Amino acid sequence: MASLARRRATDYTVKLISTGFAALSLVFLAWILWTLLARGLPALGPHVFTKITAPPGAGGGLLNAIVGSLIQIGVALAIGTPVGLLCGTFLAENGRGTSVGNAVRFVNDVLLSAPSILIGLFVYQLLVVPFGGFSGWAGAMALAIIVIPVVVRTTEDMLNLVPIGLREAAFALGAPQWKVVTFVTWRAARAGIVTGILLAVARAAGETAPLLFTSLGNNGWSISLNAPMASLPIAIYQYAASPFEDWVALAWAGALIITVGVLTLNILSRLVLAKMK
């Protein structure tokens, strides 16, 4: 009985400590969100979405930064999604237990945990220095490298969950492997794959360090990927350290926009996953 009482006391203590730390984490999260809403909502207005960067006191907005972020993320998604999808498919379908598959999986794990600033420095040496300037292409490539390992990991994990019986049934009907992959396994795992792509976009959307070394930023209106391009993370980084109150307010507005965007993508990914199950 003494042993049972001791185990129950230990279990209760561990549960109490775990619950306390979980509550503390929620308090800090709520504190951050409240501060963001309290500072960001008053700064939001039509000018944020309709005007480009202007000198302090001129009533500028974040239109060029919003458009620049959307362009670079869109290009990064167009580059990174096919690469990540095909690589994850290879690892799940043909790379199990092979030396090539193990090597690819190891490199992907390294990329998944690599600091984003290192990715920015790599693209800086690869695309910025040889071509003599910062560009939207370099920023998009840095974001694509961030997208790829997330898509690879989720694609491989989701395809591994597809029952082997589905593949065997398709092969028994005489279907070639490319049809089995595209019409059977991809279809069965589409919810998880789409969720991984959305989460990859959410991760890339808030990255600042890679863009500092690649697209740099642009205070004017520019949609050319061959020139420096504005982005929301860079605008937040620059405006938050500004001594001008209107620029600091724009930084809070930009932070709120990114937070709402990332939150929307996470909610959307969960809804997609729940709907397709």
N, C-alpha and C positions, 0 to 999 in steps of 0.2 A: 504493500500500500504506500509505503514511503517513497518507493521508486516511482510509482504511478503519479503520485502527487508532485514529485520533482519534475517529471517529464511534462506534466500539464502546466506547471509554473513556467518551465523553460519555453514551452510552446506559446503560452500567453505573452510572455515577455518579448519574444521575437516578433510575434504579431503586432504587439503594441509599438515596438520600435519601428517596424516596417511601415505601419500605418502612419506613424508620426512623421517619418521622413517623406512619405508620399504626400501627406498634407502640406508639409513645408515646401515641397517642390511646386505644388499647385498654388500655394500662396505667392511664391516668387513669380510664377508664370502669370498669374492674375495681375500682380503688381506691374509687370512689364507691359502686359496688354492694356491695362488701365492708363499707364503713362503714355503709351503710344496713341491711344484713342483721345486722351485729354489734350495732347499736344498736336496730334495730326488732324483731327476732325476740324478744329477751327481754321486750320491752314488750307483745307480743301476748298476749292471754288472753281468756277468755270475757267478762270485764267490758268489754272494748273494744267488743264487738258487742251487748252486752245492757244496758248502762247508759248514761244520758245524762250530760252534763257536770255535774260536782259540784265543790264547793270543794276546794282543795288538801288532800290527805291523806284525802279521803273515798272514794277508790277509784272515781272516776267513769270513764266511758267515752266513746265517740264515736258512740253509736247515733244521736243526733239529727243529728250532722254527716253521717253516712253516708246516712241517710234523706233529709236535706235536699238533699244533692248528687244523689242519684238522682232526686228529684222535679224539681229544676231542670234537670238534664241531659235528663230525659225530656221535659219541656215544651219545652225548647230544640230538641230533636230533632224533636218534633212540629211545631214552627213552621218550623224552618230547612230540614228535608229536602224538603218539597213545594216551597218557594220555590226552593231551590237546584236541585232536579231539573228543574222547569219552566223556570227561567231558563237552565240549561245546555242543555236541549233546544232552546230557542229559538235560542240562539247557534249550535248545531251544525246545526240544520235550516233555519232561516230568517234567521239573522243574519250569514251569511258575506258579507263585502264590503260590508255596508250601514253607513250612518253610525250608525244606532241600535245595531246590533250592536257596532260598534267602541267606541261610548261606554259601553255596558254592560260590555263586556270590560275597558275601562280602569278603570272604577269598581270592578269586581270585583278587579282586580289591586291597586288601592290598598287595598281592604279586606283583602285577603289578606296584605299586608305592613304594615298599620297596627298600631301598638303597642296591645296590649289595654287599657292604661290609658286611652287616648283613647276607646275604645269605651265603657268604663265611665263616663267623664265625659259622653259624649254621652247615654247612657241616663239618667244622673243628671239632666241638664237636661230630658230628654224625659218621664220617668215619675216620678222621685222628687220633684223640686221642685214641679211642678204639682199632684201628688196629696198632698203634705204628709207624706211619710214613705217609709222604705225598705220594700221588699217582695220576696217571692219572685218575683212577676211581673217586676219590674225585673231581678232577677238572671237569670231565665230568658231574657228578651229580650236581655240583653247576651251571654249564651252563644249564643243563636240567631244573632246577628250574626256571631259567630266561626265558627259552623258553616256558614253560607250560602256564603261564598266558596270554601271547600274543596270543598263538594258541587258548586258551579257549575263549578269548574275540572275536577274529575275527570269529571263527567258530560259536559261538552263534549269533553274529550279522548277519552273512551271511545267516544262516539258518532261522533266523527270517524274512528275506526279501523274502524267497520263498513263493509264494502265497499259501494260505490254500486250494485253489481249486485243486492244484496238489495232495496234500495229500488225499483229499476227493475222488478224482477220482481213486487213487490207492486203497484206502480202499474199494471203491464200487466194484472194480473188484475182491475183495477177497484176496488181498495181505496182508500178515502179516506185523506187524510194522517194523520188521528188514529189510524186503525187501523194504518197502516204504522209509525207511531212506537211505539204501545203494544204491538203484537204482533210486530213485526219488529226494529226497532232497539233498543228497550229490552231485549227478550229476548236479543238478540245481545250487548249490552254489560252485562248484569246483573251479571256478576262484578266488573267494574271499578267500576260504580256502587256496589255494596254495599261494596266495599273503601274507596271514598272516604268513604262515610257513617261507616264504623267509624273511619277515621282522623280524621274531623272530631270524632267523639265523644271520641276519645283526646286530641285537642288541647284541647277545651273542658273536659275533666274536671280538668285541673290548673291552670286559670287562677285567679289570686287577685285581681289588680288590678281587674278589672271588678266582682267581687262586693263589694269593699270600698266601692264607690260606689253599689251597688244593693241587694243583699239584706242587707248589713252583717254578719249573723251573729246567732245567738240561743243563749244558754246554756241555755235551757229546751227542752222538747219542743214543737215546733210544726210542723204540716204544712199550715198555712194559707198560701196564696200571697199573701194580702193583708197579711201581717205580715212583719217581719224573719225571715229563715230561716237556720238554721245550714248550714254546708257544710264539707267536709273541708279545702279549701285555706285557708279563713279560720281554722279551728281550728288548723291547723298554724302559720299565721302568728302567731296569738295565743299559742299554747302554747310555741313555740320561743323566744320572747323572755321567757318567764316565769322568775322566780327559783326556782320550785318544781320539784323533781326529778321528781315524778310527772307534772306537766304537760309537762315536756320529754320524758319517756318517751312520753307520749301523742302528742306531735308526731312523734316518730320512728315510732311505730306507724302513725299516719295517713299519713306519707310512704311507708312501705312498702306500705300498702294501695293508695294511688294508683299507685305504681310497678308493682305486680303487676297492677293493673287495666288500666293502659295497655299493659303488655307483653302481657297476655292478648289485648287487642283487636288489637294489631299482629299477633300470631301468628295469631289467628283470621282476620284479613283476608287474610293470605297463604295460609292453608289454603283459604279460600273461593275466592280467585282461582285457586289451583292446581286445585281440584276442578272448577270451572266452565269451565275452558279446554277 
